[in-house]
Amino acid sequence: MKKFTKNSKAWICFLIRKRYQEKRHKAKWKNRKKNKKFSKQKHLAVVRKHEKAPYTDHKAPDNFSFINNTNEVLKYFYEAKKIFYRTENVNFDISNVSNMTSDSVALLVASIKNPKFTKTGNSKGNEPKNEELRKIFSESGFYEHVTQTVGFRKTKAGNLLHKEVERKVVPSIAKSACINGLEHVFKKSEPFPPLYNVYSSLYEILLESMANTHNHANLYKQGECRWWLYVYNNPNTNSTFYSFIDLGVGIFKSAHTKNYLEKILKFTGLQKNIDLVDDLLAGKIHSRIEKDRELRGKGIPQIVRHSKNTCFKSFYIITNNVKIDLTNNAKESLEYDFEGTFLHWELVNA
């Protein structure tokens, strides 16, 4: 290795280069700090603007059911998001709805608590005037999750509402959700025969749903996507409704495109998401991230297989602009895009 002498030309060039690099490094960090400070000030300015802005009344559709009136409910949330993006606040008015289901309650609380949806805006709302619907709303645990940050929450009515904030897969929550449904539908809490098959299907579906949340997240925010689980025991019928929500980017937006032709077809709109449903259910849709591709393709087929259990009266998957009815093997294109994945099923004593 060539040695530098103190007064050699090479040594002088080395010192000049080193000082230049140090100067650039300091300037880089100074600019980064300045930009960070500017971004923080800009964010605070938007927050203050939102705080001063009036609340815009946003009336919910008469049939406030995400499963039964999917397009109208998606439109409702799409328009609410536009209001937030106009730096206004939203008053979610559900007072005059004539029908409301547990799936919409779960979607409402998940959306309100999602910073990507509300931006820096504020929200408030009311409850249905109809006594029965008001009971569904108040017994959901909605108020506890909106007013404070909580994880596991089991209400007095026996319903379970949970937001995951740390880990992707939580077996203890899956087990609690299973037992919750078994106690209401079958009046038993132990998963022994003949309930073992029911418990096994339910447990596997919940674990696969939790695991898939990571794969459906934004490409640059893997592991940051949070999921919600709502278990609603219908007091009027011998059934339990499960709603599982992850607000990532959705299955089709997180899917890997195999070749250049498929990319062109997808970009031009000639290949629609509904055309990919069969491949999705068969496990042929792969993750766009190399390390996750070995995981993708196992979760959805597993869920599809377990959904055929006779203990499930209905089973839906809503993702991006597609609604899939696994019970009746039907699929439907939606008018509005759902940014995430929503699973909903009904447990009954078949």
C-alpha positions in Angstrom: 0.0 0.0 0.0 1.3 3.5 -1.0 2.2 5.6 2.0 1.6 9.4 2.1 4.3 11.8 3.3 3.2 14.9 5.1 4.0 17.3 2.3 3.3 15.0 -0.7 0.8 16.0 -3.4 -1.2 12.9 -2.8 -1.5 13.7 0.9 -2.7 17.3 0.2 -5.3 15.9 -2.3 -6.5 13.4 0.3 -7.0 16.2 2.9 -8.8 18.4 0.4 -11.1 15.5 -0.6 -11.8 14.6 3.0 -12.7 18.2 4.0 -15.0 18.4 0.9 -16.8 15.2 1.9 -17.1 16.4 5.5 -18.5 19.7 4.3 -21.0 17.9 2.0 -22.0 15.6 4.9 -22.7 18.5 7.2 -24.7 20.4 4.5 -26.7 17.2 3.9 -27.7 16.8 7.5 -28.3 20.5 7.9 -30.7 20.4 4.9 -32.4 17.2 6.2 -32.9 18.8 9.6 -34.3 22.0 7.9 -36.6 20.0 5.7 -37.8 17.9 8.7 -38.5 21.1 10.6 -40.3 22.6 7.6 -42.4 19.4 7.2 -43.3 19.5 10.9 -44.3 23.1 10.7 -46.4 22.4 7.5 -48.1 19.4 9.3 -48.9 21.6 12.3 -50.3 24.3 10.0 -52.6 21.7 8.4 -53.7 20.5 11.8 -54.5 24.0 13.0 -56.4 24.7 9.8 -58.4 21.5 10.4 -59.2 22.5 14.0 -60.6 25.8 12.9 -62.6 24.3 10.0 -66.4 23.6 10.4 -67.9 20.2 10.5 -69.5 19.0 7.3 -72.7 16.9 7.9 -72.3 13.6 6.1 -75.5 11.6 6.0 -75.2 7.8 5.8 -77.3 5.8 3.3 -80.6 4.5 4.6 -79.4 0.9 4.3 -76.1 1.2 6.2 -74.9 -2.4 5.6 -71.5 -2.9 4.0 -72.4 -6.5 3.0 -75.9 -5.9 1.7 -75.4 -2.4 0.2 -71.7 -2.5 -0.6 -71.6 0.2 -3.4 -73.6 2.8 -1.5 -71.5 2.3 1.7 -68.3 2.5 -0.2 -69.5 5.7 -1.8 -70.3 7.1 1.6 -66.7 6.5 2.9 -65.2 7.7 -0.4 -67.1 11.0 -0.1 -66.1 11.3 3.5 -62.4 10.9 2.6 -62.8 13.7 0.0 -64.1 16.0 2.7 -61.1 15.3 4.9 -58.8 15.9 2.0 -60.4 19.4 1.5 -59.1 20.2 5.0 -62.6 20.0 6.5 -64.0 18.0 9.4 -66.7 15.3 9.2 -69.9 14.8 11.1 -70.9 11.1 10.5 -74.7 11.3 10.6 -76.2 7.8 11.0 -79.2 9.0 13.0 -81.9 8.2 10.3 -80.7 4.9 9.0 -83.4 2.2 8.8 -81.0 -0.7 8.7 -77.5 -1.1 10.1 -75.4 -4.3 10.4 -72.3 -5.1 12.5 -70.0 -5.1 9.5 -70.7 -1.4 8.9 -70.0 -0.6 12.6 -66.7 -2.3 12.4 -65.8 -0.5 9.1 -66.8 2.9 10.6 -64.6 2.6 13.7 -61.7 1.2 11.7 -61.9 4.1 9.2 -62.2 6.9 11.8 -59.2 5.5 13.7 -57.1 5.3 10.4 -54.8 8.3 9.9 -54.6 7.5 6.1 -58.4 8.0 5.9 -58.9 11.1 8.2 -55.5 12.7 7.4 -55.2 15.4 10.1 -59.0 16.0 10.3 -61.4 15.5 13.1 -64.6 13.6 13.2 -67.7 13.3 15.3 -71.1 11.7 14.9 -74.3 10.4 16.4 -76.1 7.1 16.8 -79.3 5.7 15.2 -82.6 7.0 16.4 -84.1 3.5 16.0 -83.9 1.8 19.4 -82.8 -1.6 18.2 -80.1 -0.2 15.9 -78.9 2.1 18.7 -78.4 -0.9 20.9 -76.3 -2.7 18.2 -74.2 0.5 17.9 -73.7 1.1 21.7 -73.0 -2.6 22.5 -70.3 -2.8 19.8 -67.6 -1.1 21.9 -67.5 1.7 19.4 -67.2 4.5 21.9 -64.4 3.0 23.8 -62.2 2.6 20.7 -63.0 6.1 19.3 -62.4 8.0 22.6 -59.2 6.2 23.5 -56.5 3.8 22.2 -57.4 0.3 23.4 -56.6 -3.2 22.2 -58.7 -6.1 23.3 -62.2 -5.1 24.3 -65.0 -7.4 25.3 -68.3 -5.5 25.9 -71.0 -6.3 28.5 -73.1 -7.7 25.7 -70.4 -10.3 25.0 -69.2 -8.8 21.7 -65.5 -8.5 21.0 -63.9 -5.6 19.3 -60.1 -5.6 18.8 -57.5 -3.5 17.1 -54.1 -5.0 16.7 -51.2 -2.5 17.3 -48.1 -4.7 17.7 -48.0 -8.2 16.2 -49.4 -9.5 13.0 -50.7 -12.8 14.4 -52.1 -13.1 17.9 -53.3 -16.7 18.6 -54.8 -15.7 22.0 -57.2 -13.2 20.3 -58.1 -15.9 17.7 -58.9 -18.3 20.5 -61.0 -15.8 22.4 -63.0 -15.0 19.2 -63.6 -18.7 18.6 -64.8 -19.4 22.1 -67.0 -16.2 22.0 -68.9 -17.6 18.9 -69.1 -21.1 20.2 -70.6 -20.0 23.5 -73.3 -18.0 21.8 -74.2 -20.3 18.9 -73.6 -23.7 20.4 -73.8 -22.8 24.2 -70.5 -24.5 24.7 -67.0 -23.1 25.2 -64.9 -26.2 24.8 -63.9 -27.2 21.3 -64.4 -31.0 21.9 -66.2 -33.2 19.3 -68.5 -32.7 17.6 -67.4 -29.0 17.7 -63.7 -29.6 17.0 -64.2 -29.3 13.3 -66.1 -26.0 13.7 -63.5 -24.6 16.1 -60.6 -25.7 13.8 -62.1 -24.0 10.7 -62.8 -20.8 12.6 -59.4 -20.7 14.2 -57.6 -21.3 11.0 -59.5 -18.6 9.2 -58.7 -16.1 11.8 -55.0 -17.0 11.9 -54.7 -16.8 8.1 -56.5 -13.5 8.0 -54.1 -12.0 10.5 -51.1 -13.4 8.6 -52.3 -12.1 5.3 -52.5 -8.5 6.7 -48.7 -8.1 6.3 -48.8 -9.2 2.6 -51.7 -6.8 1.8 -49.9 -3.8 3.2 -48.3 -1.0 1.3 -45.1 -2.0 -0.6 -43.0 0.5 1.4 -44.8 0.0 4.7 -44.7 -3.8 5.3 -45.6 -4.6 8.9 -47.2 -1.2 9.5 -50.7 -2.3 8.5 -53.1 -2.8 11.4 -56.1 -5.1 11.5 -59.4 -5.0 13.3 -61.6 -7.9 14.4 -65.2 -7.5 15.5 -67.2 -10.4 16.8 -71.0 -9.7 17.1 -73.4 -12.1 18.9 -76.8 -11.4 17.5 -79.2 -11.4 20.5 -82.2 -12.1 18.2 -80.8 -15.1 16.4 -78.6 -18.0 17.2 -75.7 -16.7 15.1 -72.4 -14.8 15.4 -71.0 -12.4 12.8 -67.3 -12.0 12.3 -65.8 -9.0 10.6 -62.0 -8.9 9.9 -60.6 -5.7 8.4 -57.1 -4.7 7.2 -56.7 -1.2 5.7 -53.6 -1.8 3.6 -53.8 -1.5 -0.1 -55.9 -4.6 -0.9 -55.0 -8.0 -2.4 -55.0 -7.0 -6.1 -52.9 -3.9 -5.6 -50.3 -5.9 -3.6 -50.2 -8.7 -6.3 -47.2 -9.4 -8.3 -47.6 -9.1 -12.1 -45.8 -11.9 -13.9 -44.8 -10.5 -17.2 -44.7 -7.3 -19.3 -48.0 -8.2 -21.2 -49.9 -8.6 -18.0 -48.6 -5.2 -16.8 -49.8 -3.6 -20.0 -53.2 -5.2 -19.7 -53.6 -4.1 -16.1 -52.4 -0.6 -16.8 -54.8 -0.1 -19.8 -57.7 -1.6 -17.8 -58.1 -4.5 -20.3 -57.5 -6.9 -17.5 -59.8 -6.2 -14.6 -59.4 -7.4 -11.0 -62.6 -9.5 -11.3 -60.8 -11.6 -14.0 -58.2 -12.5 -11.5 -60.6 -13.8 -8.8 -60.3 -17.5 -9.8 -56.5 -17.3 -9.7 -56.7 -15.7 -6.3 -58.9 -18.3 -4.8 -56.7 -21.0 -6.4 -53.6 -19.5 -4.8 -52.0 -18.4 -8.1 -51.8 -14.7 -7.1 -48.3 -14.0 -5.8 -46.8 -11.2 -3.7 -44.8 -8.6 -5.5 -42.2 -8.8 -2.7 -39.8 -11.7 -3.3 -39.5 -12.8 0.3 -43.3 -12.9 0.8 -44.1 -14.9 -2.3 -43.7 -18.2 -0.5 -46.3 -17.1 2.0 -48.8 -15.7 -0.5 -51.1 -18.2 -2.1 -51.5 -20.3 1.1 -53.7 -18.0 3.1 -56.6 -17.3 0.7 -57.0 -21.0 -0.5 -57.0 -22.1 3.2 -59.7 -19.6 3.9 -61.7 -20.7 0.9 -61.5 -24.3 1.9 -62.6 -23.6 5.5 -65.4 -21.3 4.3 -67.2 -24.4 2.8 -67.9 -25.7 6.3 -71.6 -26.0 6.8 -71.3 -24.0 10.1 -70.9 -20.8 8.0 -74.1 -19.5 6.6 -72.4 -16.8 4.5 -68.8 -15.8 3.8 -67.6 -12.7 1.9 -64.3 -11.2 0.8 -64.3 -7.5 -0.3 -61.0 -6.2 -1.6 -60.2 -3.3 -4.0 -63.1 -3.1 -6.4 -64.2 -6.8 -6.1 -66.8 -8.5 -3.9 -66.6 -12.3 -3.6 -69.3 -14.5 -2.2 -67.6 -17.8 -1.3 -70.8 -19.5 -0.1 -72.5 -19.1 -3.5 -69.3 -19.0 -5.7 -70.3 -15.5 -7.0 -68.2 -12.4 -7.7 -69.1 -8.8 -8.4 -67.3 -5.7 -9.7 -67.8 -2.7 -7.4 -68.2 0.9 -8.5 -65.8 2.2 -5.8 -62.5 1.0 -4.6 -62.0 -0.4 -1.1 -58.4 0.2 0.0 -57.8 -2.9 2.0 -59.4 -6.3 2.6 -62.6 -7.1 4.4 -63.7 -10.6 5.4 -67.2 -11.2 6.9 -68.9 -14.5 7.8 -71.8 -15.7 9.8 -71.4 -18.7 12.2 -74.6 -20.8 12.8 -75.6 -24.1 14.3 -76.1 -26.0 11.1 
